[in-house]
């Protein structure tokens, strides 16, 4: 397990470097925002396109895998929602806590780190998890929140949000390229790979810099949500994958590893956008990211 910890150490060292740069003011919040936007739209999208353009669609859309991840994740979502309602939270806040409890930092942290640690064969399962998170649970959250606040569901903004997401677009374009069977020109392949090479260090640095600007309020709910994300989510997903749906052992292991990632930064963006629960979401991101330094090596050791 110590060997796995050493494998993960460079990733967390870059996060720590970003946090230090943000904390001392060398990298102010405005710079972090622009770096995050750059990574999101360009290097990360290039990395996802590069990965998916070499995959067959049949490897990415496996019904049993996606059903297993969806079932386990939905259990966590509903449980966190029910606990929040039991504590007397409003429906919009309960939905925000539910989203925080199961949406992991797959794009910025999971794709580069797990692909490096588990190998290129882990890419297809990671992409499947991303698709379920970005499409299914984003829609679920938006529907519940809209219904709670307005009493109706606006379909157009939901569809537009999915279409405008560069991660979804880059994966769709890569799979389309793969399906067409068109050889990629050498100059284009080299351009994509050069841009994608900036994704891992840039994304990790951006995670750390963004953590420096987060507040540590509402530690009670944040600790509960971190336990959900780092322990209960991978645990229930493992039961779903291994014992209910009988997913291939390696793919199921990647699914569990992806489920064990800390809370995603885009959940905080949702909280700010909808003005609901931003302090507790920011605290949950900070706590879960710090704790994942210890929990991720355990999960990956168990998988291997």
Secondary structure, 3 states (H helix, E strand, C coil): CHHHHHHHHHHHHHHHHHHHHHHCCCCCHHHHHHHHHHHHHHHHHHHHHHHHCCCCHHHHCCHHHHHHHHHHHHHHHHHHHHHHHHCCCCHHHHHHHHHHHHCECHHHHHHHHHHHHHCHHHHHHHHHHHHHHHHHHHHHHHHHHHHHHHCCCCHHHHHHHHHHCHHHHHHHHHHHHHHHCCCCCHHHHHHHHHHHHHHHHHHHHHHHHHHHCCCCCCHHHHHHHHHHHHHHHHHHHHHHHHHHCCCCHHHHHHHHHHHCCCECHHHHHHHHHHCCCHHHHHHHHHHHHHHHHHHHHHHHHHHC
